Amino acid sequence: MLVLDPSKRLSLAQIKEHKWMTLDVPVQRPVLYQQPLSTEGEPGVGEYSEQVLRLMHSLGIDQHKTIESLQNKSYNHFAAIYYLLVERLKAHRCSFPVEQRLDARQRRPSTIAEQTVIK
């Protein structure tokens, strides 16, 4: 099929009849997103990240259409944006060392209000 001399090339009809083109290959749709088992602080199966949904809403993206797309496993821009933002959020969270992720009781109070609440 890939020949430099045009006179030796196969025609379109011959290419369509070639054994490589007539093979029955099962068509597989790509999996849009596989949700891993829920870890602490992350939404589980059937749950959606409120933080990402709020961000999308602030960008002018309809929250109801996004949730509908996720529930229907639609392959559209609502779901694509949601999953891209979820991945970005995971990457952001993973970029912090574990030692720095302390809860409020283990870190020093940073404001006067926090100092008063602790006392």
C-alpha atoms as one frame of an Amber mdcrd trajectory, in Angstrom:
protein
   0.000   0.000   0.000   2.805   2.384   0.867   4.780   2.611  -2.366   6.601
   5.666  -3.668   5.849   4.943  -7.325   2.218   6.021  -7.968   1.790   3.496
 -10.774   2.473   0.622  -8.356   0.120   1.829  -5.614  -3.138   0.055  -4.865
  -6.382   1.780  -5.763  -8.982   2.667  -3.106 -11.117  -0.296  -4.186  -8.115
  -2.634  -3.795  -7.289  -1.177  -0.385 -10.883  -1.710   0.775 -10.622  -5.366
  -0.271  -7.252  -5.921   1.452  -7.267  -8.489   4.276  -6.183  -5.853   6.825
  -9.227  -3.755   5.992 -11.715  -6.631   6.045 -10.799  -8.041   9.462 -13.618
  -8.078  11.996 -12.192  -6.206  14.948 -14.471  -5.751  17.953 -15.202  -2.100
  18.569 -14.514  -1.035  22.122 -15.636   2.291  23.492 -13.054   3.903  25.712
 -13.849   3.927  29.395 -14.471   7.549  30.244 -13.366   7.294  33.841 -12.962
   4.489  36.295 -13.508   5.533  39.864 -11.077   3.841  42.237 -12.176   2.664
  45.638 -12.955   5.635  47.804 -10.143   6.907  49.976 -10.543   9.278  52.865
 -11.562  12.756  51.698 -12.445  11.656  48.185 -15.916  10.960  46.797 -16.875
   7.308  46.346 -18.916   5.572  43.686 -22.101   7.530  42.972 -20.785  10.550
  44.859 -19.381  13.640  43.211 -16.820  16.142  44.384 -18.700  19.161  45.712
 -15.538  21.222  45.422 -15.233  20.484  41.699 -18.965  21.028  41.121 -18.773
  24.416  42.883 -15.763  25.395  40.792 -17.557  24.418  37.585 -20.616  26.404
  38.702 -18.418  29.459  39.337 -17.138  29.090  35.765 -20.729  29.214  34.477
 -21.119  25.485  33.832 -24.567  24.111  34.711 -24.272  21.883  37.790 -27.449
  19.896  37.065 -26.352  19.057  33.515 -22.946  18.014  34.847 -24.462  15.657
  37.418 -26.867  14.296  34.806 -23.957  13.632  32.439 -22.015  11.852  35.182
 -24.994   9.711  36.170 -25.671   8.761  32.533 -21.966   8.165  31.881 -22.251
  10.564  28.954 -19.213  11.322  26.848 -19.615  15.096  26.600 -17.916  18.320
  27.665 -19.655  18.438  31.076 -18.197  15.070  32.115 -14.841  15.782  30.480
 -14.382  19.053  32.365 -15.468  17.424  35.632 -13.026  14.522  35.319 -10.161
  16.783  34.246 -10.731  18.967  37.306 -10.951  15.905  39.592  -7.598  14.694
  38.260  -6.095  18.165  38.723  -7.376  18.248  42.320  -5.894  14.807  43.051
  -2.545  15.843  41.582  -2.620  19.024  43.656  -3.368  17.118  46.860  -0.634
  14.567  46.152   1.940  17.292  45.607   1.990  18.140  49.321   4.189  15.961
  51.543   2.282  13.883  54.078   4.097  15.537  57.001   2.632  18.931  56.080
  -0.931  17.663  55.945  -1.753  18.055  59.623  -5.217  18.480  60.997  -6.160
  21.591  62.967  -5.328  20.006  66.354  -1.741  19.186  65.374  -0.716  22.526
  63.886  -0.163  25.841  65.589  -3.156  28.208  65.485  -2.597  30.760  62.755
  -5.185  33.334  63.749  -6.392  34.892  66.969  -9.801  33.292  66.400  -8.233
  29.823  66.217  -6.202  30.506  69.371  -9.359  31.453  71.266 -11.264  28.374
  70.097  -8.464  26.054  71.200  -8.294  27.642  74.696
